[in-house]
Amino acid sequence: MAKVTTGTGDDGFTGLLGVERVAKYAPIPELLGAVDEATSALGLARAFTADAEVRELIQHVQRALYTLMAEVATPPEHLDAVGYRTTPEAVAWLESAEADLKERVTIPNRFVIPGDTTDGAALDVARTVIRRAERLAVRLWHEGIITNPEIVRYLNRCSDFAFILARVVEVRAGGSTLATENPDGT
């Protein structure tokens, strides 16, 4: 049986892949936590949806996010040995899936209020968490802590993917809620 509680984090430090330990509030654990949270929100959307295609698409993204987390958690000197990488092919898969989904739904040119369906709302929560993860990843990339730009690209496309998939799910259920007016009142 897997040991869930190890007690090794009681001192406020956590392990990355390898022997390195860092503060739980350090930038890498912050990014890993945001991606983990996004994966869980995607899991909630997957659990809520009755659509087999949507479940499959979400699970594909969840698996890719685990690869991304493994790459981020691996010290640079061990990346080649571990082999986890977010690749241009992973980004291309998202772009292709987005293009396919956009053929099925008209994306409105105004604000969308989430919440028409539980699976669509869960996808919108995932989208916002993915955006936070993207912001954290950009900071780490700009600071040279992570060196693979595909991580940033993947997270950027992933949030777009979640937005589009939420609209598809909601349209299939009878429509997507649009804001009735622009923020400036027009």
N, C-alpha and C positions, 0 to 999 in steps of 0.2 A: 504494500500500500504506500502511495506517495505521501511524503511528509510535507504537510502544508505549512505548519508553524515550525520554524527552525529556531527562532529566538535570536538569529544573527542580526536582525534589523533593529533590535531594541536600543541600540546605541545611536540610532539616527542615520546609519549608513546602510547602503544596499550594494549588492554585487552586480557587476556587469558580466557579460560573457568573458570568462577568463578570471584572473585573480584580483583585478582592480575593484576597489570599493570606493564609492563616492557618497557624498551627502545626499539624502533623499530629496532635498530641494535643489540639487544641482541641475543645470540645464538639460543634461541627457535624460535623467529620470523624469523631468518635467515633460519632455517631448514624448518619452515612452508612455507616460501616464495618459497623455492626451490621445495618443494613437490607440491605446488600450481602451480608453473610454469610447472612442469613436467605433471601435470594433464591437464593443458591447451594445452601443446604440444601433448599429447595423444589425446585430443579432436580434435585438428587440423588433426591428422592422421585419426581419426574416421570420420571426415567430408569429407576428401578427398577420402577415400576408397569406392569402390562400392561393396565390398565383405561383405555380411551380417555376416558371421562367424567372420571375422576380427573385424567388428564393435562391435559384442557381446563380444569378448575377451577383446577388449580395454575398453569397458564400465565396464566390471567386475573389471578390474584393477583400473580404475578411482574410482569406489565406494570403493574399498579396501584402496586406498590412502586417501580418505576422512576419513575413519575410523582411519587410521594411524595419520592423522593430528589432529583429535579430541583427540586421546590419548595423543599426544605430547603436545597439548594445555591445557590439563587438569592437574591441580595441583595434585601431588601424593596422597594427602589425600582425593581427591574426585574421584579417578579412579574407585573404587568399586561402588560408587553411580551412576556414569555416565555410566559405562559399556562398553565403547569403548576400545577394545583391538586388537592389531595385534597378531594373534594366530599362533601356529604351523600349524594349518589346512590351514590358508591363505597361508603360505609358501609352504605347501605341494601341494595346488592347483596350484600355479605357477610352481612348479617343474614338476607336472604331465602335465600341458599345454606345458611346454618347451619340455618335452620328446615326446609328441605327435607331436609337430611342427617339431622337429628334424628328425622325421621319414619321413617327407615330403620334406626335403631339405638337400642338402649336405652343411655343413658349411665349407667354404674354409679355408685352412691352410695358409692364407696370408692376408694382409691388404685388407679391403673393402673400396672403395671410395663411400660414400653415394651419392644418387641423381638420381638413375635410374627412380624412380617414385616419385610423390609428397607425396603419403602416406608413402612410404618407407623412404623418406628423413625426413618427420615429425616424424616418429618413431625413426630415428637416432638422431634427435634433442632431443626428449624425453629421449632417452637412456643416452645422455650426461648430461642432467639436473638431471636425476635420480642418476647418478654417483656422481654428486656434492652433492645432498641431502644425499646420503649414506656417503660421507666423513664428512659432517656436523653431521650426526647422530652418526657416530663412535666417533667423538670427544665428543659429549654430553654423550654417553654411557661410554666412558673411564673416563670422569670426574664425573660420577655418577649422572648426571642431568636427564637422562632417564635411566630406569632400566630394560626395557624389551628388551632382545637381539633379539627378533623376529622382532623388527623394523629394525634393521641393516640387519638381514637375508632377510627380505622381500624386502628391497630396493636393496640388492645385486642381488637377483633372478630376481627382476623386471627389472633391466637394462639388464640382460641376455635375459629375455623374449622379451623385446623390440628389441634387436639386432636380435634375431632369427625370430621374427615376421616380421621385416623389410626385412630379406632375403627371407622369404616365399612370401611376397607381391611382391618383385621384381622378383623372379623366375617365379611366375605366370604371370608376365607381359612380360616375355621374357629374363630374365637373371639378374644376379647381377653383378655389376661392380667390378672387382678385380683390385688391383694395379698391374701394369705390372712388377714391380720389387720390390725387398726388399729395405728398406731405405738405405742399404749400397751399393746399385747399382748392386747387383748380381741377 
